Amino acid sequence: MIFKMTVRLYAEDNKIFGPGIAQLLHRVREFHSLRAAALSMNMAYSKAWTVLRAAEEHLGFKLLHTSTGGKGGGGAVLTEEGEKLLQRYDELCRRLQAYGQQQYEELFLRN
C-alpha cells in the first residue's frame, strides 16, 4: 500500500486548478507549445484550451502567452503569474505530501 495526496484548488464549487492543469503547464514549459503539451498527455488541443480558459477566468489572470503560427511556427510560454502559481502549487503539493506521508506512516505503518 502506498500513500499519494493530490491537491485541487476551487473557487466556490468550481475546480480551477489541480494536477492535470499543473502537468499541462509543466509540459508547455518543456515543449513551448500548448498543442505539443496536450498531445504528450493524450489530451485534445481543444480540451487544453477549454481547461486553460476556465482556469484563467476564475483566477483573473492569464496563464500563457501564445503566438500564432507562421514562418517560425507558433508557441506558448507561461506568464509571470502562471509561473508563480505553478511554483506555489508545486511547493504546496510537496509540503502536503511530506506531511501526509509522515501521518500515513504513523497511523498505518507503526504499531
N, C-alpha and C positions, 0 to 999 in steps of 0.2 A: 504494500500500500504506500502511496506517495501523497504528498500534500502540495497543492497548487492553488494559488489565490489569483483571481482576476479582479480588476478594478474597472468600474464603469461610472462615468460622470453623467448626471441627469440635470435637466432644467425642468422642474416640476415633474411630469410623468414622461418626458421625452428624453430618451438616451441620446446624448450629444457627443460623447467621446468614450472610447473603450479600446480593447486590444486590437480589434480589426482595423479601425482607422489609424491607430498608432502604427501598426505594421505597414499600412499603406503609406503613411508619411515617411517611415524609415526607408521603404523601397523607393519612394520618389527621391529621397535624398541620395540613395545609391545610384539610381538609373537616370536621374534628371529628366524624368518623363512620367506623367501620370498614366499614359497608355501602357508603357512597359511595366510600371509598378503593378497596375491592375492585372495585366497578363501574367506576371510572375506569381500572382496569388489566385489564378484561375477565376478572376472576377471580371465581369463585363465592364468595359470602359464607361458605359452609361451609368452603371450602378456606382462606380467610383465617384463620378461627378455628383450623383444624387446624394450620396453619403457626405461628401465634402460640402456641398451647398447647404445641406441641412445643418451640419455642424457649424459652419460659418454663420448662418443665420442666427442660431441660438447663442453662439459665442459673441457675436457682434464684431468680429474681425475676420479678415482673410487668412487662410492657412497657406495658400500657394500664390506665387506669382507665375503666370503662364504666358508663353508666347506661342503664337500660331506657327504652323509650318511655313515652308517657303524654301528658298535655296539651301539654307543651312538646317532646315527642319525646325520643328517646334521644341518646346521644352518646358520644364517646370522646376521651380525651386521653392523651398519653404520660405515664407515671410519671416521677419524677425519675431513676430508674435507667434507664428506657427512653431518656430524653433524653440522659443521659451516654453510654450505649452507642452511640446513633446518632451523636452528635457525635464520639466517639472513632473509630468505624468510618469516618465520612466523612473525618476527618483522616488516618487510616491509608491509606485509598484515595488521597487527594490526594498524600501523600508518596510512596507506592509508584509511583503513576502518573508523578510528576515524575522519580523516579529511573529508572524503566523507560524513559521517553521519552528521557532522556539516554543510557542504554545502547543503546537501539534506534538512535538517530542515529549514535552512534559505530560501531556494528557493521554497520549496514546502509546508511547514507546517506553516510558519509565514505569516501573512498578511502584 
